[in-house]
Amino acid sequence: MRLNSYLLPVLTVGAVLMEVLDPSMIWRALVIVFGGMWLIGWFWARSLKNHLRLTREMRFLWTQVGDRLQEQFTLINKGILPATWIELVDHSTLPGYSAARAISADSRETNVWRTTGVCARRGIYQLGGTTLRSGDPFGIYTVEISQPESSKMVVMPPVVALSSVEIMPAGGTGEGRPRPNVVEQTVNASSIREYMQGDSLKMIHWPSTARHHKFYTRLMDGSPAGNWWIAMDVDASVQAGDDPESTIELGVILAASLMDRGMRAHYSVGLLASGAQTAWIPPRYGEQHRLEILRALALVERGHMPLAELIERATPALGQRNSFIIITPSVSSDWISALPRLQQRGIRPTVLLMDPASFGAPQRADSLAGILADMGIPRFILDRSLLKQPEAHPGWRGQWEWRITPTGKAIPVRLPGDLSWKRLG
């Protein structure tokens, strides 16, 4: 609680002194007016300080680029004096979003409102804290109520379909390791488990189903499969374009999409990216690992390590007979000399070339693609048009999808995920 100006206290004290030295109705009236305003302002501000409360809630702790953010605010004034003005100051760091506003609250009143925003850029941001500013109607005191409660919000990169990209498989027949718990129509059945939604009805194990009175599914020996390593080139000297339409943003989308495809195919997927923060995530499998990679990709920024050095440093730790996926906008042939060494270890490289010419750079990826073709290495040229696809700006979380019936009734056909409100902090 802060006194805005010392003028009123000085006038009050001065009027009191003049009343003592030279008693008069004028000085007495001034003491009552100035002192009364001061006292009323103090009590009013004190009431606001003790009785204003704000609760801030959000629906999603993580989203994808393009998703809609929703917050709910509950402001309670438990005091007997109204807050004629309240300024809400938002300290969130999410680009393009602010919950700041000016409101009021009567005595014993509860105000509830919601704010929305769009998550336009990947990254990890702070949602909250919040500062409430208010004061008495005379402007004598200002009250600041700081609420430091905040939450970290992760905006994940989008995932798109890459139907034209085929990853070179690692290992041959009888090599590699079987994929665990994969329902596939191979020759040998390894075990059974309870039926899960999405399992093929052809794989139901009827003797066990009859014995346990619930459905069981056969687990088949998976075909041998090596791991997937995704290496993303984030060297600042080879990037083209400006954010949000740049090669580094396209590279993040490609890495996230390939990770998603690999895990859906039951591969263990790892990530390499040496940017401002080094991402070195060994291949694993599972939903937590998926979120770990997406979180790392959300934080990827330009670095200064050339792709040739990244491959050279990573080669001893890549193991053998794995798939190595390189995502780069580099049209220099320096890093290609490191690929034969990978092939000698049974590592099968696949190269995704982001064409810098589509981002306004003078270089083109065609010449480098020809060199890779002569080496027998699969290569795919991807350009800026991928960033224009609707899938690159999904925004499905936090949004509703409706179907209108012939009678004009709107029926929700897709709810925006978990709709429960979660308090910040």
Rosetta blueprint (number, residue, H / E / L):
1 M L
2 R E
3 L E
4 N L
5 S L
6 Y L
7 L H
8 L H
9 P H
10 V H
11 L H
12 T H
13 V H
14 G H
15 A H
16 V H
17 L H
18 M H
19 E H
20 V H
21 L H
22 D L
23 P L
24 S L
25 M H
26 I H
27 W H
28 R H
29 A H
30 L H
31 V H
32 I H
33 V H
34 F H
35 G H
36 G H
37 M H
38 W H
39 L H
40 I H
41 G H
42 W H
43 F H
44 W H
45 A H
46 R H
47 S H
48 L H
49 K H
50 N H
51 H H
52 L E
53 R E
54 L E
55 T E
56 R E
57 E E
58 M E
59 R L
60 F L
61 L L
62 W E
63 T E
64 Q E
65 V L
66 G L
67 D L
68 R E
69 L E
70 Q E
71 E E
72 Q E
73 F E
74 T E
75 L E
76 I E
77 N E
78 K L
79 G L
80 I L
81 L L
82 P L
83 A E
84 T E
85 W E
86 I E
87 E E
88 L E
89 V E
90 D E
91 H L
92 S L
93 T L
94 L L
95 P L
96 G L
97 Y L
98 S L
99 A L
100 A L
101 R E
102 A E
103 I E
104 S E
105 A E
106 D L
107 S L
108 R L
109 E E
110 T E
111 N E
112 V E
113 W E
114 R E
115 T E
116 T E
117 G E
118 V E
119 C L
120 A L
121 R L
122 R L
123 G E
124 I E
125 Y E
126 Q E
127 L E
128 G E
129 G E
130 T E
131 T E
132 L E
133 R E
134 S E
135 G E
136 D L
137 P L
138 F L
139 G L
140 I L
141 Y E
142 T E
143 V E
144 E E
145 I E
146 S E
147 Q E
148 P E
149 E E
150 S E
151 S E
152 K E
153 M E
154 V E
155 V E
156 M E
157 P L
158 P L
159 V L
160 V L
161 A L
162 L L
163 S L
164 S L
165 V L
166 E L
167 I L
168 M L
169 P L
170 A L
171 G L
172 G L
173 T L
174 G L
175 E L
176 G L
177 R E
178 P L
179 R L
180 P L
181 N L
182 V E
183 V L
184 E L
185 Q L
186 T L
187 V L
188 N L
189 A E
190 S E
191 S E
192 I E
193 R E
194 E E
195 Y L
196 M L
197 Q L
198 G L
199 D L
200 S L
201 L H
202 K H
203 M H
204 I E
205 H L
206 W H
207 P H
208 S H
209 T H
210 A H
211 R H
212 H H
213 H L
214 K L
215 F L
216 Y E
217 T E
218 R E
219 L E
220 M E
221 D L
222 G L
223 S L
224 P L
225 A E
226 G L
227 N L
228 W E
229 W E
230 I E
231 A E
232 M E
233 D L
234 V L
235 D E
236 A H
237 S H
238 V H
239 Q L
240 A L
241 G E
242 D E
243 D L
244 P L
245 E E
246 S E
247 T H
248 I H
249 E H
250 L H
251 G H
252 V H
253 I H
254 L H
255 A H
256 A H
257 S H
258 L H
259 M H
260 D H
261 R H
262 G H
263 M H
264 R H
265 A L
266 H L
267 Y L
268 S L
269 V E
270 G E
271 L E
272 L E
273 A E
274 S E
275 G L
276 A L
277 Q L
278 T E
279 A E
280 W E
281 I E
282 P E
283 P E
284 R E
285 Y L
286 G L
287 E H
288 Q H
289 H H
290 R H
291 L H
292 E H
293 I H
294 L H
295 R H
296 A H
297 L H
298 A H
299 L L
300 V L
301 E L
302 R L
303 G E
304 H L
305 M L
306 P L
307 L H
308 A H
309 E H
310 L H
311 I H
312 E H
313 R H
314 A H
315 T H
316 P H
317 A H
318 L L
319 G L
320 Q L
321 R L
322 N L
323 S E
324 F E
325 I E
326 I E
327 I E
328 T E
329 P L
330 S L
331 V L
332 S L
333 S L
334 D H
335 W H
336 I H
337 S H
338 A H
339 L H
340 P H
341 R H
342 L H
343 Q H
344 Q H
345 R L
346 G L
347 I L
348 R E
349 P E
350 T E
351 V E
352 L E
353 L E
354 M E
355 D L
356 P H
357 A H
358 S H
359 F H
360 G L
361 A L
362 P L
363 Q L
364 R L
365 A L
366 D H
367 S H
368 L H
369 A H
370 G H
371 I H
372 L H
373 A H
374 D H
375 M L
376 G L
377 I L
378 P L
379 R E
380 F E
381 I E
382 L E
383 D L
384 R H
385 S H
386 L H
387 L H
388 K H
389 Q L
390 P H
391 E H
392 A H
393 H L
394 P L
395 G L
396 W L
397 R L
398 G L
399 Q L
400 W L
401 E E
402 W E
403 R E
404 I E
405 T L
406 P L
407 T L
408 G L
409 K L
410 A E
411 I E
412 P E
413 V E
414 R E
415 L L
416 P L
417 G L
418 D L
419 L L
420 S L
421 W L
422 K E
423 R E
424 L L
425 G L
